[in-house]
Amino acid sequence: GIDQALVIDADEEIFEMSNGCICCTVRGDLIRVLGNLMKRRDKFDYVLVETTGLADPGPVAQTFFMDDEIRAEFSLDGIVTLVDAAHIEQQLGRSDESTEQIAFADILVLNKTDLVDGEALDRLEARLRDMNRMAQVVRSERADVPVDTVLNLGAFDLDQVLERRPTFLEPEYPFEWTGVYSLESGRYQLSLADGPDPTMSVVVVSDQGTDDAALRDGAEWCVRRYAEPAAPIRPGAEIPVGRHVDLQLESAGRKSFSLEVDTQVRLGLYAQHTAEEFDLHLTDAQGVPISPAAERTWVAQHEHDDEVGSIAIETDGDVDSELLNAWLGQLLRERGVDIFRMKGFISLAGEPRRFVFQGVHMLFDGQPDRPWGDSPRRNQLVFIGRNLDEQSMRQGFEACLI
């Protein structure tokens, strides 16, 4: 990933979650990474989790309380939110995530104070304190703050969080519905009608209990499976037990998938959507419908603003600096208000060092970095924003290549 590529000369290791959104299905991925770290407990003192700027911190914080093994080995030290003093006003009221990040913080680092006049800064800090009276506010330029301001805080207070969000310990799940079926050995068909999406993720769990505790245990196990890449399953194919799969539902009409059962068993079907949304039915070899022995709906993971997304551009070759400046200048003039964040590195023609850049809205900052040396010269850019046109931006950048 780009963050791994931008970190140099560091003894610390960086682990990137496989899912782009660290606040949703990646809870299982985070549990896996933390579990792997515990096998090397003597190698580190502290684990720092950096989320995407679009993340709701609540589900990430939940990880340290909902999983028994993680709760036994880790404690949540605190939540630090970096606030862009020059641009936060554009997001408050438009973005639920920015409000949640401020409300959940134990420390608010009010950054880029050199870009805002004193009176405006005082008004902004007062607004932040109104949103979160418990957080300490620290002002900074270029995020330069003492390390002890953001580490070893002992600041996270679960009781205070529960006062603010009583449902905090009710986990979000990447699935909405579970059906438990008591089955004899044989072949069964899972059929679905047209629904709201062209695919549906499912995990089938063997030996699934029907009481609430068993269903919750199964749900936590499935969270980890949902963090794994999903295998596509076409209509007519068999659904494997214990794996995360995506049922392919693009074709019109009802679609059927098979389940093979070798012995008497209770299978739990943990589905991304409810049975009603796809008119989901399980039938035996004679076509007789099988009713669930138990059903359960779950608090589905939150949805992000569909208009907000990220674009990644990665390509070999050198870039003409004049063409790049012209393209970036036009892009920021026309779309800067919609570009929340950009960063990356570029191979400038005639420059022996990588050119590293970052930006927010219309602000852009870049400078030469370490020499390329024997490393292949390449370009890697990431843009996060609202209603960004990937094809146009990709073509615009590639037009700058020599």
Secondary structure, 3 states (H helix, E strand, C coil): CHHHHHCCCCCCCCCCCCCCCCCCCHHHHHHHHHHHHHCCHHHCCCCCCCCCCCCCHHHHHHHHHHCHHHHHHCCCCCCEEEEECCCHHHHCCCCHHHHHHHHHCCEEEEECHHHCCHHHHHHHHHHHHHHCCCCEEEECCCCCCCHHHCCCCCCCCHHHHHHHCCCCCCCCECCCEEEEEEECCEEEEEEECCCCCCEEEEEEECCCCCCHHHHHHHHHHHHHHHCCCCEEECCCCECCCCCEEEEECCCCCCEEEEEEECCCEEEEEEECCCHHHHCCEEECCCCCEECCCEEEECCECCCCCCCEEEEEEEEECCECHHHHHHHHHHHHHHHHHHEEEEEEEECECCCCEEEEEEEECCEEEEEEEEECCCCCCEEEEEEEEECCCHHHHHHHHHCCEC
